Amino acid sequence: MHTETRPSQEEKKFDVGGQAVMEGVMMRSPNATAVTVRRPDGTMVTKLTPFVPVKEKHPWMGKPFIRGVVNMCTMLYYGMNTLSDSTKMLGILDEEPSRFEKWLAKKLGKGIDKIVMGLAVILAVALSLGIFMALPAGFESVLKSAGMGPVGYTLLGGLLKVALLMGYMFLVGFVPDIRRTFQYHGAEHKSVHCYESGQPLTPDNAQTFSRLHPRCGTAFLLIVFIISILLFLVLNILFPIGNFFLRFLFHLAMLPIVAGVSYEVLMGLAHSNSRTACILRVPGMQMQRLTTREPDESMLECAIVSVNVVLHGFPEGTPKTPEGWGIFTSFSESEPGHVRPEPAADLLSEDGAAES
């Protein structure tokens, strides 16, 4: 029998969010993260990491508009660490590094996993800036040089950004590993919906909910792009910039402002049930169809284990790996108050004879 994992009144005061990782799900509460991955042998391993929120150390970072920029930076940091943790938990980085990798690690004084992840982050940021900022900025400069007014080239440049974003999400969905990650993304959303509804956290219950969620990062990206179009429309009318490099730097400098405003819009829409908010949420919700897929039961189990552990910690008696990660064979073993059955008293000895 499964216990009913319902959010208490205290727990309902904060949002539980998450992130899909390779073969698993990370869930985040205000003071901890829990990453659960399913290994090839079918078992689930979970890493619980407590932390102190930045806004508790520096209260000013929790102020409206500022918190959006802080949240974007911290999520990028925790997101990269989570991806690194998940690969370690799956054993992906266990193979012997090459001679070049060993030499690079020795010179830089860091582990090869940190070097690989650092290079991946640098390449990802460079690619993102090139595709979603430099290319549209160049496109706008060309249109401006052709004589188009600020309203026209700003709107067309903004539409190009959205088209590039949607095209990228659509194409990567055909990569098998990414498609499975999108399924785990769907499992994350369904489990959060189930938790927020107050229903018992079980795969059957979670499966009935939508894989679309109003606080999703995909919706945040779309809001960022829309806010940036509106902001640059005003600024381009007031301060038109023709030079491509100056335009690119200007877009880059405005990113913190756009992120801060977009976060407040996202949270406002997510926590409102007004007719207007529901209508404005539609584009971001529908865009999530590109980054989520329907999960199977095993994926929902991973998400539920992460929710249970990040809210309640490991149940007493949870077996651990040498690294301290919890080991689960079923989501029910992660439920608060779960008691592991004691080994049978009449087990046979190793040689097969009954012990006297």
C-alpha positions in Angstrom: 0.0 0.0 0.0 1.3 3.5 -0.9 1.3 6.3 1.6 -0.4 9.5 0.5 2.3 12.1 -0.2 0.4 15.3 0.0 1.9 18.8 0.3 1.4 20.2 3.8 0.4 23.8 4.4 4.0 24.7 5.0 5.1 23.1 1.8 2.5 24.9 -0.3 4.2 28.2 0.5 6.8 27.5 -2.1 7.1 26.2 -5.7 8.8 23.0 -6.5 10.5 23.1 -9.8 12.8 20.8 -11.8 14.9 19.9 -14.7 15.1 16.9 -17.0 18.6 15.3 -17.2 19.9 12.3 -19.1 17.8 9.3 -17.9 16.4 11.2 -14.9 14.9 14.2 -13.3 16.2 16.9 -10.9 13.8 18.5 -8.5 14.5 21.7 -6.6 13.0 23.1 -3.4 14.0 26.4 -1.7 16.8 24.6 0.3 17.8 21.5 -1.6 18.0 19.7 -4.9 17.5 16.0 -5.6 18.7 14.3 -8.8 17.3 10.8 -9.6 18.6 8.7 -12.6 17.7 5.2 -13.7 20.7 3.0 -14.3 20.8 0.3 -16.9 20.1 -2.4 -14.3 16.8 -0.7 -13.5 17.6 0.7 -10.1 17.2 4.4 -9.3 19.9 6.4 -7.6 19.3 9.8 -6.0 21.7 12.5 -4.9 20.3 15.0 -2.3 22.2 18.3 -2.1 21.2 20.9 0.6 22.0 24.5 -0.1 21.4 28.0 1.3 19.4 30.2 -1.0 21.3 33.3 -2.3 18.5 35.6 -1.2 19.0 34.4 2.4 22.6 35.4 2.3 21.9 38.6 0.3 18.2 39.7 0.8 18.5 42.4 -1.9 18.9 39.6 -4.5 15.3 38.5 -3.7 13.8 41.8 -4.7 11.5 42.0 -7.7 13.2 42.3 -11.1 16.6 41.6 -9.5 15.5 38.1 -8.5 14.9 37.2 -12.2 18.5 37.9 -13.2 19.8 36.1 -10.0 17.5 33.1 -10.7 18.7 32.9 -14.3 22.3 32.8 -13.2 21.8 30.4 -10.4 19.7 28.0 -12.5 22.5 28.0 -15.2 25.0 27.2 -12.5 22.9 24.5 -10.8 21.8 23.2 -14.2 25.3 22.6 -15.3 26.2 20.9 -12.0 23.1 18.8 -12.3 24.1 17.6 -15.8 27.5 16.7 -14.5 26.1 14.9 -11.5 23.7 12.9 -13.6 26.5 11.7 -16.0 28.5 10.6 -12.9 25.6 8.8 -11.4 25.1 6.9 -14.7 28.8 6.1 -15.0 29.1 7.9 -18.4 32.4 9.5 -17.4 33.9 6.4 -16.0 35.9 5.5 -19.1 39.7 6.1 -19.1 40.5 9.6 -20.3 42.8 10.1 -23.2 46.4 11.2 -22.9 45.4 14.7 -24.1 42.6 14.9 -21.5 45.0 13.8 -18.7 47.6 16.4 -19.8 44.9 19.2 -19.9 43.6 18.2 -16.5 47.1 18.3 -15.1 47.8 21.7 -16.6 44.5 23.2 -15.4 44.5 21.4 -12.0 40.9 20.3 -12.5 39.1 16.9 -13.0 38.5 15.9 -16.6 34.7 16.0 -15.9 34.8 19.6 -14.9 36.9 20.5 -18.0 34.5 18.7 -20.3 31.5 20.4 -18.7 33.2 23.8 -18.7 34.0 23.5 -22.4 30.5 22.4 -23.1 29.1 25.4 -21.3 31.4 27.8 -23.2 30.4 26.3 -26.5 26.7 26.3 -25.7 26.8 30.0 -24.6 28.8 31.0 -27.7 26.4 29.1 -29.9 23.4 30.6 -28.2 24.8 34.2 -28.5 25.6 33.6 -32.1 22.3 32.1 -33.2 19.8 34.0 -31.1 21.5 37.4 -30.7 24.3 38.0 -33.3 22.3 36.6 -36.3 19.1 38.6 -35.6 21.2 41.8 -34.8 22.9 41.4 -38.2 19.6 40.8 -39.9 18.2 44.0 -38.4 21.3 46.0 -39.5 20.8 44.7 -43.0 17.2 45.7 -43.0 18.0 49.1 -41.5 20.7 49.7 -44.2 18.0 48.8 -46.9 15.9 51.7 -45.6 13.4 49.9 -43.4 12.1 51.8 -40.4 12.7 50.8 -36.7 9.3 49.2 -36.3 9.7 47.0 -39.3 13.3 45.8 -38.7 12.7 45.3 -35.0 9.6 43.2 -35.5 11.2 41.1 -38.3 14.3 40.6 -36.2 12.2 39.5 -33.2 10.2 37.1 -35.4 13.5 35.7 -36.6 14.6 35.0 -33.0 11.3 33.1 -32.3 11.5 31.2 -35.5 15.1 30.1 -34.8 14.2 29.1 -31.3 11.2 27.0 -32.4 13.2 25.5 -35.3 16.0 24.5 -33.0 13.6 22.9 -30.5 11.8 21.0 -33.3 15.0 19.6 -34.9 16.7 18.5 -31.7 13.6 16.5 -30.8 14.5 14.0 -33.5 17.7 13.0 -31.7 16.9 9.8 -29.7 18.7 10.8 -26.5 17.2 14.3 -26.6 13.7 12.8 -27.2 14.1 10.6 -24.1 15.2 13.7 -22.1 12.0 15.5 -23.4 10.0 12.5 -22.0 11.7 13.0 -18.6 10.8 16.7 -19.0 7.2 15.6 -19.4 7.5 13.4 -16.3 8.8 16.3 -14.3 5.8 18.5 -15.2 3.3 15.7 -14.5 4.8 15.0 -11.1 4.8 18.6 -10.1 1.2 19.0 -11.2 0.3 15.9 -9.2 2.1 17.3 -6.1 0.4 20.7 -6.4 -3.0 19.1 -6.8 -2.7 17.3 -3.4 -3.2 13.9 -4.8 -1.0 11.0 -3.7 2.2 10.9 -5.7 2.0 7.8 -7.8 2.8 7.1 -11.5 -0.9 6.4 -12.2 -2.0 9.7 -10.7 0.7 11.7 -12.3 0.1 10.3 -15.7 -3.4 11.8 -15.7 -2.0 15.4 -15.6 -0.8 17.6 -18.5 2.8 17.5 -19.5 2.6 21.3 -19.9 3.3 23.6 -16.9 3.0 27.4 -16.6 6.3 27.8 -14.8 8.4 25.9 -17.4 11.7 27.3 -18.7 10.4 26.9 -22.3 7.6 29.4 -21.5 10.2 31.7 -19.9 12.3 31.7 -23.1 9.3 32.7 -25.2 8.5 35.5 -22.7 12.1 36.7 -22.9 11.9 36.9 -26.6 8.6 38.8 -26.6 9.7 41.2 -23.9 13.0 41.8 -25.8 11.0 42.6 -29.0 8.8 45.2 -27.2 11.8 46.7 -25.3 14.0 47.0 -28.4 11.0 48.4 -30.4 10.9 51.4 -28.1 14.7 51.7 -27.8 15.3 51.4 -31.5 12.8 54.2 -32.1 14.5 56.5 -29.5 18.1 55.5 -30.1 18.5 53.9 -33.5 21.9 52.0 -33.9 23.1 51.0 -37.4 26.4 49.4 -36.6 26.2 45.6 -36.3 28.7 45.2 -33.4 27.2 48.1 -31.4 23.7 46.6 -32.0 24.9 43.2 -30.8 26.6 44.7 -27.6 23.5 46.7 -27.0 21.3 43.6 -27.1 23.8 41.8 -24.8 23.7 44.7 -22.3 19.9 44.7 -22.2 19.7 40.9 -21.4 19.7 41.3 -17.6 16.8 43.8 -17.8 14.9 41.6 -20.2 15.5 38.6 -17.9 14.3 40.5 -14.8 11.1 41.7 -16.4 10.4 38.3 -18.0 10.7 36.5 -14.7 8.2 38.7 -13.1 5.8 38.2 -16.0 6.2 34.5 -15.9 5.6 34.3 -12.1 2.6 36.6 -12.4 1.0 34.6 -15.1 1.8 31.3 -13.5 0.2 32.2 -10.1 -2.9 33.9 -11.5 -6.1 32.1 -12.5 -7.7 35.2 -14.2 -9.1 34.8 -17.7 -6.5 37.3 -19.0 -3.6 35.3 -17.4 -4.9 32.0 -18.8 -5.1 33.5 -22.3 -1.6 35.0 -22.1 -0.2 31.7 -20.9 -1.3 29.8 -24.0 1.6 30.6 -26.3 4.2 29.5 -23.7 2.2 26.4 -22.8 1.8 25.3 -26.4 5.5 25.9 -27.1 6.3 23.2 -24.5 4.9 20.7 -26.9 8.3 21.0 -28.6 10.3 20.3 -25.5 8.1 17.7 -23.7 6.9 14.2 -24.6 4.6 11.7 -22.9 6.7 9.8 -20.3 6.4 6.1 -19.4 5.9 4.8 -15.9 9.6 4.3 -15.2 10.3 8.0 -16.0 7.4 9.1 -13.7 8.9 7.0 -10.9 12.2 8.9 -11.2 10.5 12.2 -11.0 8.4 11.1 -8.0 11.4 9.9 -6.2 13.1 13.3 -6.7 10.0 15.1 -5.4 9.8 12.9 -2.3 13.4 13.1 -1.5 13.8 16.9 -2.0 10.8 17.5 0.2 11.3 14.9 3.0 14.9 13.6 2.6 15.8 9.9 2.5 13.5 7.5 4.4 15.2 5.8 7.3 17.1 2.7 6.2 17.5 3.8 2.6 20.5 1.9 1.2 23.3 4.1 -0.1 26.1 3.9 -2.7 29.7 4.5 -1.5 29.1 8.1 -2.7 26.1 8.5 -0.4 23.5 8.3 -3.1 20.2 6.7 -2.2 19.2 3.5 -4.0 15.6 2.7 -4.9 13.9 -0.1 -6.8 10.4 1.5 -6.6 9.1 5.0 -6.1 7.2 3.8 -3.0 10.5 3.2 -1.2 11.1 7.0 -1.3 7.8 7.9 0.4 8.1 9.7 3.8 7.8 7.2 6.6 8.4 4.2 4.4 9.9 1.3 6.4 12.2 -1.2 4.8 11.2 -4.8 5.6 13.7 -6.6 7.8 15.6 -9.5 6.3 13.9 -12.9 6.9 15.2 -14.6 10.1 15.4 -18.1 8.5 17.7 -17.2 5.6 20.0 -20.0 4.6 23.8 -19.7 5.1 26.0 -19.1 2.1 26.8 -22.8 1.7 23.1 -23.6 1.3 22.7 -25.4 4.7 20.4 -24.1 7.4 22.3 -22.4 10.2 22.2 -24.2 13.5 
